Amino acid sequence: MNASRAPAARKGFVAPASGRHRGVLSQMGAGLKPGAATSRAPAPEGTMARKIFLCCVCGQPEDRCQCDRYCFLCHADYSVRLTEDGQYYCADCREACDYKTQDAV
């Protein structure tokens, strides 16, 4: 392979920051070690950020999801709700597998 054609061989080439390494380049440029604490204040003790469950097919929360809803395990179409893993489960399967819905967390 010709070295002049390789992207890393071009003068001034900088790899795009993406994925889990996105903040590493900016932290390194600021003189911080990757994973070092930033100026963001921690959440008050005893409080947790509310996690929103998203459908694994469309990526929308349950109230905006337009997908066909049926239980991932038994294929029932009654009393199905979205759980943390992004799948829909009926009440019986949720109870048997100990899955929680958004409002039960």
C-alpha distance (Angstrom), angle and dihedral (degrees) to the residues before:
residue distance angle dihedral
M1 . . .
N2 3.76 . .
A3 3.82 109.4 .
S4 3.79 92.4 -146.3
R5 3.82 90.5 60.9
A6 3.80 97.2 50.6
P7 3.84 112.2 101.3
A8 3.81 93.5 -131.4
A9 3.80 90.9 54.1
R10 3.80 93.6 59.5
K11 3.75 113.4 102.6
G12 3.80 112.5 -108.4
F13 3.81 94.4 14.0
V14 3.81 113.4 154.4
A15 3.79 120.5 -175.0
P16 3.80 112.6 -124.4
A17 3.79 115.1 -105.6
S18 3.78 110.0 -121.7
G19 3.78 142.0 145.3
R20 3.78 119.7 9.8
H21 3.81 92.4 -17.2
R22 3.80 94.3 58.9
G23 3.81 96.6 106.0
V24 3.80 96.4 37.0
L25 3.80 95.4 77.9
S26 3.78 93.9 48.7
Q27 3.81 91.5 46.4
M28 3.78 91.7 49.5
G29 3.79 90.2 50.0
A30 3.80 89.2 52.4
G31 3.78 92.1 52.6
L32 3.81 94.4 -106.0
K33 3.76 126.1 129.1
P34 3.81 115.5 -116.0
G35 3.79 108.6 -89.3
A36 3.81 92.9 19.2
A37 3.78 118.1 147.1
T38 3.77 116.4 -89.4
S39 3.79 130.9 -154.3
R40 3.81 93.5 -92.3
A41 3.80 110.1 117.6
P42 3.82 117.3 -123.8
A43 3.80 120.2 -110.0
P44 3.80 114.9 -94.1
E45 3.79 112.7 -91.4
G46 3.79 114.7 -91.5
T47 3.80 94.6 26.6
M48 3.77 126.0 103.1
A49 3.74 129.0 -167.1
R50 3.78 109.6 -109.8
K51 3.78 109.8 -112.7
I52 3.79 115.4 -142.8
F53 3.80 114.9 -141.8
L54 3.82 112.5 -133.3
C55 3.80 129.3 -160.7
C56 3.81 110.1 -108.4
V57 3.83 91.1 -139.6
C58 3.80 104.4 48.0
G59 3.82 101.7 12.8
Q60 3.81 93.5 -127.9
P61 3.82 128.6 126.6
E62 3.80 116.7 -102.6
D63 3.81 95.1 -97.5
R64 3.83 92.3 55.4
C65 3.82 99.0 35.4
Q66 3.82 113.1 117.5
C67 3.83 95.9 -175.3
D68 3.80 124.4 120.4
R69 3.78 105.6 -90.9
Y70 3.77 120.8 -140.0
C71 3.79 135.1 136.0
F72 3.79 111.8 -81.2
L73 3.82 91.7 -144.0
C74 3.81 108.3 36.6
H75 3.84 99.9 15.3
A76 3.82 93.1 -126.9
D77 3.80 114.3 155.9
Y78 3.81 98.9 -154.8
S79 3.81 126.9 92.2
V80 3.81 94.1 -1.8
R81 3.79 119.8 164.5
L82 3.79 135.4 179.3
T83 3.80 116.3 -105.2
E84 3.79 134.3 -164.3
D85 3.82 94.0 -87.5
G86 3.82 90.8 61.4
Q87 3.81 95.7 -109.5
Y88 3.79 130.4 112.5
Y89 3.81 119.2 -119.6
C90 3.82 133.1 -179.0
A91 3.81 120.0 -119.8
D92 3.82 93.8 -100.4
C93 3.82 94.2 51.5
R94 3.81 92.0 43.6
E95 3.79 90.0 53.7
A96 3.83 94.1 44.9
C97 3.81 93.6 47.7
D98 3.82 95.9 35.7
Y99 3.82 94.5 -121.9
K100 3.80 117.0 163.1
T101 3.80 128.0 -146.0
Q102 3.80 124.7 -137.4
D103 3.80 94.2 -95.3
A104 3.84 93.5 46.3
V105 3.81 94.3 57.9
